[in-house]
Amino acid sequence: MALRPYQSRMLMDVERGFVQGHKKLCLQLPTGGGKTVIAAGLISHPHLLRGRVLYIVPSDEILKQTEDMLESAKVSYVVVHGPGVGKSIGGVRVVLTTSQTLQRRMGAVSFAGYTPDAIIYDEAHKLIEQHRSVQKRWPRAVAIGLTATPVRLDGKSLAALFPVLICGPSISGLQKAGWLVSARTVPATMPDLSRIKMVAGDYDAGALDAAYGDEALVQEIVDWWRVDGRRRRTITFAAGIHASKRLVAAYNRAGARAEHLDGGTSKEVRKDALDRLRRGELDVVCNVGLFVEGLDLVEVSCVQLATATCSLSRYMQMVGRGLRPAPHVNKRDLVIIDHGGNSDRHGMVDAERDWYADGAISARRLCEDCNEPVDVDGQTVCTPHLKARLAAAEPAPMRRQRQERAESLRTPYRNCPAWAKSVRETWERSERARVAAGLPLWYSEQQCKREIA
């Protein structure tokens, strides 16, 4: 599988981290940047993840997507999933499982005597306590975390689990390169959140569900979609089951094809709904807490936030669902209809963020040509690329003059040639002037030829 340039650079950064003795690293890459591709590259690389690899994903949807990616990368693996004891996996090199299955089976016969050499944690910002128990069980294993948002859902850092952070390009950098689509945010009607109390750092779920279930607000949310999201395949993130079902009813009354999904919906129904949305047979899927991360549905070109969150990670994960390009359905951009003030609270999805400072919006700019930080205020490209641009745009006579001056400055004082011995003083005077002022090399010859003539 061919890697994009930035994906190859990240693999090199991982190798450099291993050489320096680090064993617990977190790889940050925006949604749609290809984290699973990098994971497949890590497994396939002969000098990176050697021995047995345990690959942990947080959901069934991500499990299926990871299977597809590993197969396309020709990586052999075995899936451990679902209830039951299962067979021993002692001789298997790559084991793919969900975090829920691993939690149930870690003490069962299938994992008896099993010791992985490396563990990959997909969506590493989730299930922090379980990651700790896994690392406690296999403390010698190399740990690689993959995430678009290397902060916990409660806003705390992942540094205790993954001390080394390797960041890929930003969302805006991937957009400029064409790997992600541009995003347009529409601030929309929202409820009064000032009276909703905070629980564990975020809005109280029950109160939020009630606020967004108000009938007048529900109708306004649908009206906003009819203006800005109509004819776009849409994922709507609802505040709760009550609000989501009311939204679906309002969408259907308005002539839109909408369906509600939540954690209690069976896998078969969820898959069927997403397939119909993918084919354009559904207009809107309203979900409650299902697709905050991992949903690979590139056809989605509208994300509607009918909820509010104080979690930067949750916000970035939700809006990231629609950033992947989909030329086969003529998708050109993503529309984000924000009914929760989330973009005001956290910043635009494509804002430059410093993930070494927990995702704080950074003032730095990235080079338009190479996506590296710009080193001079006011420039849009780094200094090497600025020089290259100026050289390319420079008129030919000016470019030749600059090149002649540079060549002269590199050339020391020259002895008088035989043909100019009759005007030696002129030669020596001209050479001193040439060296001092960077005049062209032909300057001394010209002065002597004029005098001889």
Backbone torsions as a table, in degrees:
resi	resn	phi	psi	omega
1	MET	NA	127.4	-179.1
2	ALA	-73.8	133.4	179.7
3	LEU	-97.6	146.0	171.7
4	ARG	-71.1	157.2	-176.8
5	PRO	-55.1	-42.1	-178.0
6	TYR	-70.4	-29.5	176.5
7	GLN	-67.6	-39.6	176.0
8	SER	-63.9	-40.0	178.8
9	ARG	-63.0	-39.1	-179.8
10	MET	-67.5	-36.5	175.0
11	LEU	-63.0	-39.5	177.2
12	MET	-64.8	-37.0	177.7
13	ASP	-65.7	-37.8	176.7
14	VAL	-63.5	-45.5	179.7
15	GLU	-61.2	-39.8	178.5
16	ARG	-63.9	-38.5	178.1
17	GLY	-64.5	-40.6	177.2
18	PHE	-63.7	-42.1	179.9
19	VAL	-61.1	-35.1	179.7
20	GLN	-79.1	-1.2	175.1
21	GLY	96.2	5.3	179.8
22	HIS	-80.0	141.5	-178.4
23	LYS	-122.6	-5.4	-179.8
24	LYS	-132.1	105.8	-175.1
25	LEU	-126.9	148.0	176.1
26	CYS	-118.3	129.7	179.6
27	LEU	-104.7	119.5	178.9
28	GLN	-102.4	128.1	177.6
29	LEU	-151.7	132.8	-176.9
30	PRO	-57.9	155.2	175.2
31	THR	-53.8	129.0	-178.0
32	GLY	93.3	-5.1	-179.2
33	GLY	-81.0	-13.4	176.4
34	GLY	98.0	47.8	179.2
35	LYS	-64.9	-38.6	-179.5
36	THR	-67.5	-33.7	175.7
37	VAL	-62.4	-42.3	178.4
38	ILE	-64.7	-40.4	178.2
39	ALA	-60.8	-43.7	177.4
40	ALA	-62.4	-37.6	176.7
41	GLY	-65.4	-37.8	177.0
42	LEU	-62.2	-44.0	-177.9
43	ILE	-68.2	-37.6	-175.8
44	SER	-79.6	-24.8	-174.9
45	HIS	-68.0	127.2	-175.8
46	PRO	-67.6	-17.8	-175.9
47	HIS	-110.9	7.2	-176.4
48	LEU	-107.9	-88.8	-178.2
49	LEU	-93.7	96.5	179.0
50	ARG	-91.5	161.8	176.3
51	GLY	73.8	-153.0	-173.7
52	ARG	-84.1	136.9	-176.6
53	VAL	-121.3	128.4	173.6
54	LEU	-104.4	119.1	-175.3
55	TYR	-111.2	113.6	-174.4
56	ILE	-109.4	127.9	177.0
57	VAL	-121.4	157.5	-172.4
58	PRO	-90.5	-10.2	-174.7
59	SER	-151.7	165.6	179.0
60	ASP	-65.5	-38.7	-179.8
61	GLU	-61.8	-44.0	-179.6
62	ILE	-70.5	-31.8	177.0
63	LEU	-58.7	-48.4	-179.3
64	LYS	-63.5	-43.1	179.3
65	GLN	-63.6	-37.5	179.4
66	THR	-68.8	-39.9	175.6
67	GLU	-57.0	-47.2	-179.1
68	ASP	-60.2	-42.0	-177.9
69	MET	-68.5	-42.3	179.8
70	LEU	-64.6	-37.8	178.3
71	GLU	-66.7	-41.4	178.9
72	SER	-66.7	-27.0	176.9
73	ALA	-88.5	2.9	179.0
74	LYS	59.3	40.9	175.6
75	VAL	-99.1	124.7	178.5
76	SER	-78.7	137.3	-177.1
77	TYR	-155.1	166.6	174.1
78	VAL	-128.4	134.6	179.3
79	VAL	-93.8	129.5	171.6
80	VAL	-112.8	110.9	-171.7
81	HIS	-152.7	148.2	175.2
82	GLY	86.9	-178.8	-178.8
83	PRO	-74.4	170.9	177.9
84	GLY	107.7	172.5	-178.2
85	VAL	-87.0	-47.2	178.5
86	GLY	81.7	167.9	-179.7
87	LYS	-87.1	163.6	178.5
88	SER	-65.0	142.2	179.7
89	ILE	-114.5	20.9	-174.8
90	GLY	-57.3	-34.0	-176.8
91	GLY	-97.5	7.4	-176.2
92	VAL	-90.9	135.5	-179.5
93	ARG	-79.5	-48.6	-177.4
94	VAL	-117.1	119.5	177.7
95	VAL	-112.3	124.5	178.8
96	LEU	-109.7	127.2	-177.5
97	THR	-151.0	163.1	173.6
98	THR	-89.8	159.2	-179.9
99	SER	-64.2	-33.1	179.8
100	GLN	-67.2	-43.4	178.8
101	THR	-64.2	-42.7	-179.4
102	LEU	-62.3	-39.3	-179.9
103	GLN	-63.1	-37.9	-179.8
104	ARG	-75.8	-34.7	-169.1
105	ARG	-104.6	-2.6	-173.9
106	MET	-56.7	-31.8	179.5
107	GLY	-97.4	5.9	-177.1
108	ALA	-87.1	175.6	-175.1
109	VAL	-65.3	-29.2	-178.2
110	SER	-62.5	-28.4	179.4
111	PHE	-105.5	7.3	178.9
112	ALA	-65.9	124.6	179.5
113	GLY	77.0	2.1	-178.7
114	TYR	-85.6	129.7	177.6
115	THR	-135.9	106.8	179.0
116	PRO	-75.0	149.8	174.6
117	ASP	-87.3	-23.7	179.2
118	ALA	-146.4	146.0	178.9
119	ILE	-127.3	127.2	175.5
120	ILE	-105.3	125.0	178.9
121	TYR	-107.6	105.8	175.4
122	ASP	-78.9	146.0	-174.6
123	GLU	51.3	59.5	-171.0
124	ALA	-64.9	-14.4	179.9
125	HIS	-76.0	-7.3	-178.8
126	LYS	-101.6	162.2	171.5
127	LEU	50.4	50.5	-174.1
128	ILE	-60.5	-44.7	-177.3
129	GLU	-63.6	-36.9	178.2
130	GLN	-67.4	-38.3	176.4
131	HIS	-58.9	-39.2	179.0
132	ARG	-63.1	-41.4	-179.4
133	SER	-67.6	-35.2	178.3
134	VAL	-67.6	-44.5	179.6
135	GLN	-67.7	-30.1	176.1
136	LYS	-69.7	-36.1	179.0
137	ARG	-68.2	-41.2	-178.3
138	TRP	-126.9	73.0	-173.0
139	PRO	-67.8	-22.9	-177.2
140	ARG	-85.3	-10.3	-176.6
141	ALA	-72.5	141.6	170.7
142	VAL	-65.4	137.6	-178.2
143	ALA	-119.0	125.4	178.0
144	ILE	-122.1	117.3	175.9
145	GLY	-98.1	140.0	177.5
146	LEU	-119.7	129.9	179.3
147	THR	-164.9	153.3	171.6
148	ALA	-86.5	-20.3	-175.6
149	THR	-134.7	92.2	-175.9
150	PRO	-76.6	46.9	170.2
151	VAL	-134.5	148.9	178.7
152	ARG	-67.0	163.2	178.8
153	LEU	-60.8	-24.7	177.5
154	ASP	-89.2	6.4	175.3
155	GLY	91.1	-4.2	-178.3
156	LYS	-82.3	157.9	-176.5
157	SER	-74.5	157.1	174.8
158	LEU	-95.5	8.2	-171.7
159	ALA	-59.9	-29.1	-179.3
160	ALA	-65.8	-33.9	178.9
161	LEU	-89.3	-37.3	-177.5
162	PHE	-130.4	90.0	-174.6
163	PRO	-64.9	-24.3	-176.8
164	VAL	-108.7	126.1	-179.9
165	LEU	-112.9	128.1	177.1
166	ILE	-115.7	115.6	-176.1
167	CYS	-101.3	137.5	173.5
168	GLY	-89.8	-166.9	179.1
169	PRO	-66.5	160.9	-179.5
170	SER	-79.1	170.0	176.0
171	ILE	-59.9	-44.6	-179.1
172	SER	-64.4	-35.8	177.0
173	GLY	-64.0	-42.1	178.0
174	LEU	-69.0	-32.2	176.6
175	GLN	-66.5	-44.0	179.7
176	LYS	-62.9	-33.6	179.8
177	ALA	-81.6	-7.5	179.2
178	GLY	88.4	5.0	180.0
179	TRP	-80.0	-23.9	175.0
180	LEU	-129.0	158.1	178.9
181	VAL	-88.8	160.6	176.8
182	SER	-71.1	159.0	-176.8
183	ALA	-127.2	139.1	177.2
184	ARG	-124.0	123.2	-178.1
185	THR	-99.9	132.5	178.5
186	VAL	-112.1	107.3	174.8
187	PRO	-67.5	127.5	-173.0
188	ALA	-128.1	175.5	-179.4
189	THR	-55.8	139.1	-179.7
190	MET	-143.5	159.6	178.6
191	PRO	-78.0	170.5	174.7
192	ASP	-77.1	111.6	-177.3
193	LEU	-93.2	-3.6	-173.0
194	SER	-66.3	-25.2	-177.7
195	ARG	-95.8	-0.2	179.8
196	ILE	-87.1	123.4	-176.9
197	LYS	-75.5	161.2	-179.6
198	MET	-97.5	138.9	176.4
199	VAL	-131.5	120.3	179.8
200	ALA	53.7	39.9	173.7
201	GLY	85.8	1.7	179.0
202	ASP	-139.6	171.7	-178.4
203	TYR	-63.5	141.9	177.6
204	ASP	-59.4	125.0	-172.0
205	ALA	-63.1	-42.8	-178.8
206	GLY	-64.7	-44.7	179.8
207	ALA	-66.9	-35.9	178.7
208	LEU	-66.4	-41.5	177.9
209	ASP	-60.8	-43.3	180.0
210	ALA	-65.9	-40.2	-178.5
211	ALA	-65.0	-41.6	-178.6
212	TYR	-82.3	-6.9	176.6
213	GLY	-89.8	-0.6	177.4
214	ASP	-59.1	130.6	-171.4
215	GLU	-61.0	-40.6	-179.9
216	ALA	-64.9	-42.2	179.2
217	LEU	-66.5	-41.0	178.3
218	VAL	-55.8	-45.1	-179.5
219	GLN	-65.3	-37.9	178.6
220	GLU	-66.5	-37.6	178.1
221	ILE	-60.9	-42.5	178.0
222	VAL	-66.2	-40.4	179.7
223	ASP	-63.1	-40.3	177.2
224	TRP	-62.0	-41.4	179.6
225	TRP	-64.3	-39.1	-179.1
226	ARG	-63.4	-27.1	179.2
227	VAL	-85.2	-46.6	-170.6
228	ASP	-107.2	-17.7	-175.1
229	GLY	-119.3	-4.1	-177.1
230	ARG	-61.3	144.8	-176.6
231	ARG	67.7	16.4	173.4
232	ARG	-119.9	133.1	174.0
233	ARG	-64.8	127.9	-166.3
234	THR	-125.8	135.3	166.5
235	ILE	-106.8	121.3	177.8
236	THR	-107.3	127.4	176.5
237	PHE	-97.0	111.8	-177.0
238	ALA	-95.3	157.3	-176.9
239	ALA	-74.0	-23.9	-179.0
240	GLY	-173.6	174.6	-176.1
241	ILE	-64.4	-43.1	179.5
242	HIS	-58.0	-49.8	-178.7
243	ALA	-66.4	-39.1	-178.2
244	SER	-63.5	-45.0	-179.3
245	LYS	-65.9	-36.0	176.0
246	ARG	-66.1	-39.2	178.0
247	LEU	-62.4	-45.2	-179.5
248	VAL	-60.6	-42.9	178.4
249	ALA	-61.8	-40.2	180.0
250	ALA	-69.2	-39.2	176.1
251	TYR	-60.3	-46.6	-178.3
252	ASN	-63.7	-38.6	176.9
253	ARG	-63.3	-30.9	-179.1
254	ALA	-83.6	2.5	178.2
255	GLY	92.4	2.2	177.5
256	ALA	-87.2	150.9	177.3
257	ARG	-94.4	106.3	-173.8
258	ALA	-130.0	153.4	-180.0
259	GLU	-145.6	145.6	-179.4
260	HIS	-99.4	137.1	174.9
261	LEU	-134.5	141.3	173.5
262	ASP	-146.4	-174.0	-176.5
263	GLY	-62.3	-21.9	178.9
264	GLY	-87.8	-4.4	179.0
265	THR	-76.7	137.0	-177.9
266	SER	-65.3	155.8	-179.9
267	LYS	-59.6	-38.0	-177.9
268	GLU	-64.8	-43.4	179.6
269	VAL	-66.6	-41.1	178.3
270	ARG	-61.0	-46.2	-179.9
271	LYS	-62.7	-42.6	-179.3
272	ASP	-62.9	-42.9	179.8
273	ALA	-63.5	-43.3	-179.7
274	LEU	-67.3	-37.8	177.3
275	ASP	-62.9	-40.8	179.3
276	ARG	-69.1	-36.1	175.1
277	LEU	-64.5	-40.9	179.5
278	ARG	-61.7	-39.3	-178.6
279	ARG	-82.5	-5.4	-178.9
280	GLY	84.9	14.4	178.3
281	GLU	-88.9	-10.9	170.1
282	LEU	-122.5	149.1	176.9
283	ASP	-96.8	-39.8	-173.6
284	VAL	-137.8	133.6	167.8
285	VAL	-113.7	113.2	175.0
286	CYS	-89.3	125.2	-179.3
287	ASN	-130.9	155.4	178.3
288	VAL	-121.1	102.1	173.3
289	GLY	70.7	13.2	-176.1
290	LEU	-92.4	-44.1	-167.7
291	PHE	-113.5	34.3	178.3
292	VAL	-64.8	-28.7	174.0
293	GLU	-147.2	158.4	169.2
294	GLY	86.1	-12.6	-178.6
295	LEU	-73.5	120.2	179.9
296	ASP	-105.2	78.6	-178.5
297	LEU	-123.7	84.8	-169.6
298	VAL	-66.5	-21.4	-177.8
299	GLU	-70.4	-16.2	180.0
300	VAL	-65.8	122.7	178.3
301	SER	-122.0	6.9	174.5
302	CYS	-141.3	127.6	173.4
303	VAL	-116.3	122.0	-179.6
304	GLN	-109.2	119.6	-179.3
305	LEU	-95.7	88.1	176.6
306	ALA	-91.9	46.7	-178.8
307	THR	-161.9	173.2	177.9
308	ALA	-135.1	146.1	178.6
309	THR	-145.6	147.0	174.0
310	CYS	-94.5	0.5	-178.6
311	SER	-91.7	115.5	176.2
312	LEU	-59.2	-41.8	-179.0
313	SER	-60.9	-47.3	-179.2
314	ARG	-63.2	-41.8	179.3
315	TYR	-61.6	-49.4	-177.9
316	MET	-64.4	-37.4	179.4
317	GLN	-67.2	-39.9	-179.0
318	MET	-65.4	-51.9	-176.7
319	VAL	-69.2	-23.0	179.2
320	GLY	-68.5	-13.4	-178.4
321	ARG	-62.3	-22.7	-174.5
322	GLY	-111.9	12.9	-173.9
323	LEU	-85.1	-16.8	-177.7
324	ARG	-71.0	141.3	177.6
325	PRO	-74.3	155.6	177.7
326	ALA	-148.2	77.0	-178.3
327	PRO	-59.8	-26.9	-176.1
328	HIS	-68.7	-16.1	174.5
329	VAL	-116.9	19.0	177.8
330	ASN	58.2	36.0	177.3
331	LYS	-76.8	125.5	-176.7
332	ARG	-112.5	-26.4	-177.2
333	ASP	-159.0	178.6	177.5
334	LEU	-120.4	133.7	173.2
335	VAL	-106.0	128.3	177.4
336	ILE	-111.7	112.9	177.1
337	ILE	-97.2	109.6	-169.1
338	ASP	-103.8	105.0	178.8
339	HIS	-98.5	16.0	-177.1
340	GLY	-129.4	7.9	-176.9
341	GLY	65.0	21.7	-174.3
342	ASN	-68.4	-38.5	-179.9
343	SER	-69.1	-31.6	174.6
344	ASP	-69.9	-37.9	-177.0
345	ARG	-71.7	-39.4	-171.3
346	HIS	-115.0	-12.4	-175.3
347	GLY	96.7	164.4	-179.4
348	MET	-66.1	154.8	-176.0
349	VAL	-61.5	-33.4	-176.6
350	ASP	-97.8	17.2	175.0
351	ALA	-65.8	145.9	175.7
352	GLU	-70.8	125.7	-176.6
353	ARG	-122.3	145.1	176.5
354	ASP	-101.5	98.6	-176.7
355	TRP	-74.0	-12.8	172.3
356	TYR	-75.0	-13.6	175.7
357	ALA	-117.4	39.7	175.6
358	ASP	59.1	34.6	173.0
359	GLY	84.9	13.9	178.3
360	ALA	-61.5	141.1	179.2
361	ILE	-65.4	128.9	-174.4
362	SER	-100.1	147.0	177.4
363	ALA	-84.8	-9.1	-176.1
364	ARG	-69.3	151.4	175.5
365	ARG	-110.5	153.2	178.4
366	LEU	-108.5	144.0	-178.0
367	CYS	-60.7	133.4	179.6
368	GLU	-67.5	-21.9	-176.1
369	ASP	-94.1	-36.1	-173.9
370	CYS	-127.3	-4.1	177.8
371	ASN	68.2	15.3	174.4
372	GLU	-90.5	156.9	-178.9
373	PRO	-58.5	138.2	176.5
374	VAL	-78.2	131.8	-171.8
375	ASP	-95.6	-1.7	-180.0
376	VAL	-131.8	128.3	178.6
377	ASP	-59.6	139.6	177.5
378	GLY	93.5	-17.1	178.2
379	GLN	-87.9	154.7	174.2
380	THR	-106.4	-6.8	176.5
381	VAL	-132.7	158.7	178.6
382	CYS	-70.5	164.7	-174.5
383	THR	-59.0	-45.5	178.2
384	PRO	-58.5	-42.3	-179.4
385	HIS	-74.2	-28.6	174.8
386	LEU	-64.2	-44.0	178.2
387	LYS	-62.0	-40.5	179.4
388	ALA	-64.9	-40.0	178.5
389	ARG	-65.2	-43.2	-179.8
390	LEU	-64.0	-39.6	179.3
391	ALA	-64.5	-39.5	-179.3
392	ALA	-68.5	-32.7	-177.6
393	ALA	-89.4	-6.4	-174.8
394	GLU	-74.1	134.4	176.3
395	PRO	-59.2	148.4	-174.7
396	ALA	-56.3	-45.9	179.7
397	PRO	-60.5	-41.4	179.5
398	MET	-66.8	-39.7	179.0
399	ARG	-64.4	-40.8	179.2
400	ARG	-65.5	-40.2	179.3
401	GLN	-63.5	-42.1	179.9
402	ARG	-65.5	-40.5	179.4
403	GLN	-65.9	-39.5	178.7
404	GLU	-64.6	-39.5	178.8
405	ARG	-64.3	-43.5	179.6
406	ALA	-62.8	-41.2	179.3
407	GLU	-64.7	-38.7	179.5
408	SER	-65.8	-42.1	-179.5
409	LEU	-65.6	-25.6	177.7
410	ARG	-82.0	-14.5	-174.7
411	THR	-100.8	121.1	-179.3
412	PRO	-73.6	179.5	179.1
413	TYR	-56.3	133.8	-178.4
414	ARG	-107.7	141.3	177.0
415	ASN	-69.4	155.2	-177.3
416	CYS	-67.8	127.6	178.9
417	PRO	-73.3	163.9	-175.7
418	ALA	-60.7	-39.2	-175.4
419	TRP	-69.0	-16.0	-177.5
420	ALA	-108.7	15.0	-176.2
421	LYS	-65.1	-26.0	179.9
422	SER	-70.2	-17.9	178.3
423	VAL	-127.5	43.6	-175.9
424	ARG	-54.2	-43.0	-177.7
425	GLU	-61.0	-40.1	177.7
426	THR	-62.7	-42.9	178.4
427	TRP	-59.1	-50.3	-176.8
428	GLU	-63.3	-41.0	178.6
429	ARG	-64.3	-40.2	-179.3
430	SER	-68.1	-40.0	179.5
431	GLU	-65.0	-39.2	178.3
432	ARG	-63.7	-40.7	178.5
433	ALA	-66.5	-39.9	180.0
434	ARG	-62.0	-48.3	-178.6
435	VAL	-64.3	-38.5	-177.1
436	ALA	-71.6	-36.6	-172.2
437	ALA	-107.9	-2.4	-178.6
438	GLY	69.4	33.5	178.7
439	LEU	-72.0	158.5	-178.0
440	PRO	-59.3	153.8	-178.9
441	LEU	-59.6	-29.8	-178.5
442	TRP	-76.4	-3.6	-177.0
443	TYR	-61.3	-47.2	-178.1
444	SER	-64.5	-43.9	178.5
445	GLU	-59.1	-42.9	-178.0
446	GLN	-63.1	-43.2	-179.1
447	GLN	-63.0	-41.7	-178.7
448	CYS	-70.4	-40.6	-179.8
449	LYS	-64.2	-35.6	178.2
450	ARG	-64.4	-41.8	-177.9
451	GLU	-70.5	-38.2	179.5
452	ILE	-66.3	-39.7	-179.3
453	ALA	-66.7	NA	NA
